[in-house]
Amino acid sequence: MRRPNPDEWKQLVEECAVSELTQKEFAVRHDVPLGTLQYWLYKKSRVTPVRRSEAAGRPRAAFLPVEVVASPAPRAREGLMLEVALPRGMLLRFPEGTQAEYLAHLVAVLG
């Protein structure tokens, strides 16, 4: 089994990242210790992450810009509403300020 120097390991890690081989297959093919290959892969991932999606040629996930705009929906309703969803799929709406005791009793009865 050969023992590459640090510069060779950097090259091997780059090749492994774009290879379609498993780490074990790659280590066997290049006659290097699997544990040492995994160490160098880990070391590289701590500096610059190696993403499987990039290696496979797929576009990598990215955050997209989002613009938050005011919604006219709250203004469309008259006052604020409280919604209570019951387990059977029933949705109850009450105006803001409805007494909690009344709501608790009603939910218990409709249960």
NUVEX-240294 format. One line per field, with one value per residue (C-alpha): x, y negated, z negated. Coordinates in Angstrom, 1 decimal. Layout:
# residues N
xx = (X	...);
yy = (Y	...);
zz = (Z	...);
***
This chain:
# residues 111
xx = (0.0	1.5	1.7	1.2	2.7	0.3	0.4	-0.6	-3.4	-4.8	-4.9	-6.5	-9.2	-10.1	-10.3	-12.3	-14.8	-15.7	-15.4	-18.5	-16.7	-17.4	-14.6	-13.7	-13.5	-11.5	-9.0	-8.6	-8.1	-5.5	-3.8	-4.2	-5.5	-9.3	-9.0	-6.3	-8.4	-11.4	-9.2	-8.1	-11.7	-12.8	-10.0	-10.9	-14.6	-13.7	-12.1	-14.3	-17.3	-17.5	-21.1	-22.4	-24.7	-21.8	-19.8	-22.7	-23.2	-26.5	-27.1	-26.6	-29.3	-29.1	-31.0	-33.1	-33.8	-37.3	-39.2	-41.7	-44.7	-47.6	-50.7	-54.2	-55.8	-55.8	-57.5	-60.1	-61.6	-63.5	-61.4	-59.2	-60.5	-59.5	-59.6	-60.0	-59.5	-61.2	-59.9	-62.6	-61.7	-64.2	-62.9	-64.5	-63.9	-64.6	-64.1	-61.2	-62.1	-64.3	-64.1	-61.7	-64.2	-66.8	-64.4	-63.2	-66.8	-67.8	-64.7	-65.4	-69.0	-68.2	-65.0);
yy = (0.0	-3.3	-6.4	-9.6	-12.9	-15.8	-17.3	-13.9	-13.6	-16.9	-15.7	-12.4	-14.1	-16.3	-13.2	-11.3	-14.2	-14.0	-10.2	-8.0	-5.4	-4.8	-5.8	-2.2	-1.5	-4.6	-3.7	-0.2	-1.5	-4.0	-1.6	-4.0	-3.3	-3.9	-5.5	-7.9	-8.8	-9.5	-11.7	-13.8	-14.1	-15.2	-17.7	-19.2	-19.3	-21.4	-24.0	-23.8	-21.5	-18.8	-18.4	-15.3	-17.3	-19.2	-16.1	-14.4	-17.4	-18.4	-22.0	-22.6	-24.0	-27.7	-30.4	-32.7	-36.3	-36.9	-40.1	-40.6	-42.7	-43.8	-41.7	-43.2	-40.1	-41.4	-44.6	-42.7	-41.3	-43.4	-43.1	-40.3	-36.8	-33.8	-30.4	-27.1	-23.8	-20.8	-17.2	-16.2	-19.0	-21.6	-25.2	-27.7	-31.5	-33.9	-37.7	-39.1	-39.4	-36.2	-34.9	-32.0	-30.1	-30.2	-28.9	-26.1	-25.0	-25.1	-23.1	-20.5	-20.1	-19.8	-17.8);
zz = (0.0	1.0	-1.3	0.7	-0.4	-1.4	2.1	3.6	1.0	2.1	5.7	4.7	2.7	5.7	7.9	5.3	5.0	8.7	8.9	9.0	6.9	3.3	0.9	0.4	4.2	4.7	2.0	3.5	7.0	5.9	3.4	0.4	-3.1	-3.3	-6.8	-5.6	-2.5	-4.8	-7.0	-4.1	-2.8	-6.2	-6.4	-3.0	-4.0	-7.0	-4.7	-1.6	-1.7	1.0	2.1	3.7	5.9	7.3	7.9	9.7	12.0	10.5	9.6	5.9	3.7	3.0	1.1	3.3	2.6	1.0	1.0	-1.7	-0.8	-2.9	-2.3	-2.0	-3.5	-7.2	-6.1	-4.1	-7.3	-9.8	-12.9	-14.0	-14.2	-16.3	-14.6	-16.4	-14.4	-15.9	-15.4	-12.9	-10.5	-11.7	-11.8	-14.1	-13.8	-16.6	-16.8	-18.8	-22.5	-22.8	-26.3	-26.8	-29.1	-26.4	-23.8	-26.1	-26.9	-23.2	-22.1	-24.9	-23.8	-20.1	-20.9);
***
